[in-house]
Structures are given as structure tokens and as C-alpha cells.
Amino acid sequence: MAIDDDDLIITFESNHHDIGDSLRAHGRAEILKMAEKYFDRLIAAKVHFTGEGVTTRCSVNVQMGGLPMISAEASAKGLPLAFNQALEKVATQLRRSKRELREDKAERVDKGVLPDGSRML
């Protein structure tokens, strides 16, 4: 199932920096790629940059399907680097959530039972 770009809300904001069109395009592409890889049900994403002296703090919030809001922050000297680090942290959380949902299955009750009804040791 492909993500429909028209229905998505992906915002980029900054208090201290001018965010260029290339960073917005790169960020949107990376967010869509990550969303498609893990759950393919992106509802909204928000990226916010804040200047902190010589470094920049990037905060990424992503809402995927029925999951709670996933958030991460990272600091780096450049806007793209801070964004990539924060997005990698979000991807790690999504990967762990997906693994947890996949492994949350009931164990088979007939596992280890022989054809005569006795249990294996």
C-alpha cells in the first residue's frame, strides 16, 4: 500500500534558521521512506529546528497509524545532520515497536505434543 502524498501533513519549522526547499524535500523524502519501511500508515510528522549556540537541535515527531506519537531529538552543527540523527532515533523506536507487535503472539498450545497425546520432554 503506497502512501498518498496529498493527505499527509509534514511540517518543518524553525525559530532561528531559514529552512531551504532542498532540506524540506530531503526531509519529506526520508520521512516517507522510513514510514513505508516500518508501518506504511503515516498520519503526520513535524520537524522543528532550534539554534543552541553553534549547534542546532532538531526535534522530530511522527504519528503512525494507531501508535502513540514517536518523538526524538538530536543536536549537531548542521541542519541536515541534526535531522538525520533525530530521524534515525525515530526509526529505531519504530523498528522496536514493530518487532514488539510481531512477537506479541500467543504460544501454540499443541507445541511439543506427540501424536499419541503425550508431551515431549
N, C-alpha and C positions, 0 to 999 in steps of 0.2 A: 504494500500500500504506500504510494508516494505521498509526500507531504504537499498540501496545496499552499503555495506561497501567498495567495491572496488573503487567506483567513488568519494568517499569523500576525502576532503583534511582537515585533522585535525592536526594542528601543535602545538607543545609545545616547547617553547624557554625560556632560562634564561640567564641573564648576570652573575649572581653570585652564582647560585646554581646548583648542579647536580640533574637533574630530573630523578628519577629512573623509571624502567619499570612498577612498581606497580602503581605509580602515573599516568603515561601515560595511563595505562589500565583502571584505575578508572575514569580518566577524560574523556577518549573516551566513556566509557560506560554511564556515566552521561550525556554527551552532546547528545549522540544518544537517550537516554531515554527522555530527555527534548524535542528534536526535534520531536520525534514521537508523543509525547503528544500534542504538540501545532499545528504544521503545516505539519509535515512529509515531508518537502521538504528542507532538509538541503543541502546547496551548499558547504559551507566552514566554518571552525571555527579555530580561532587562540587564543592560550593561552600564555601569556608572564608573567614571574615572574621577579621581580626586588627586590634586597635587599635594605632595608631602615633602617639601624641601626640594632636593634634587631627584627624588623618586616619585613614582606615580603609583597610586593604589587603584586597583581595578576590582570591582565587585560585580559578580555575575549571579543572577537569579534566574532559574529556569523552572517552569511549571510543565510537567509531563503527565498527561492523562489523569489518572486518579491518585498519583503520588503526591506527597506533600512537596512544598516548594523546596528546591535544592539550591543552596547558596554556597558561594566560595569567594575568597578574596586572595589577592596576591599583590606584592609590591615589586617593582622593577624600575630601571632607569628609563625605559621607553614604553610608550603606549601599547604597541603590538606585543611586546614581550610580557608585560603585565597581564594583558588579555589572554594570551596563550597559556600562561601559568594558571590563571584562575579557571579557565575553561577546562584544563586538564584535571584540576581538582574536582570540578563538577562531573566530568566524565568518570572519574574514579568512583564517586558516590553513586552514579547511575549504574555502573558496572556491578558494584556491590549489591545494590537494590535488585537488579535483575537476577543475579546469582541467588540471592536470598529467596526471591519468589519462585525461581525454578527448582530450588532444592527443598522447598516447603511442601513436600508431597507426603502423604501418608505411606507408611511402610506396608508392604504386602503381608497379609496375614497368613497366606499359604506358602510363604517363602520358607524353605527348609523342611517341607513336609514330603515324606516319601509316598509313593502310590498306595501303600497299604495303610496310610493314615498315621504312621509313627513319625516322630520328629528326628531330624538328623542331629547328631551331636557336634 
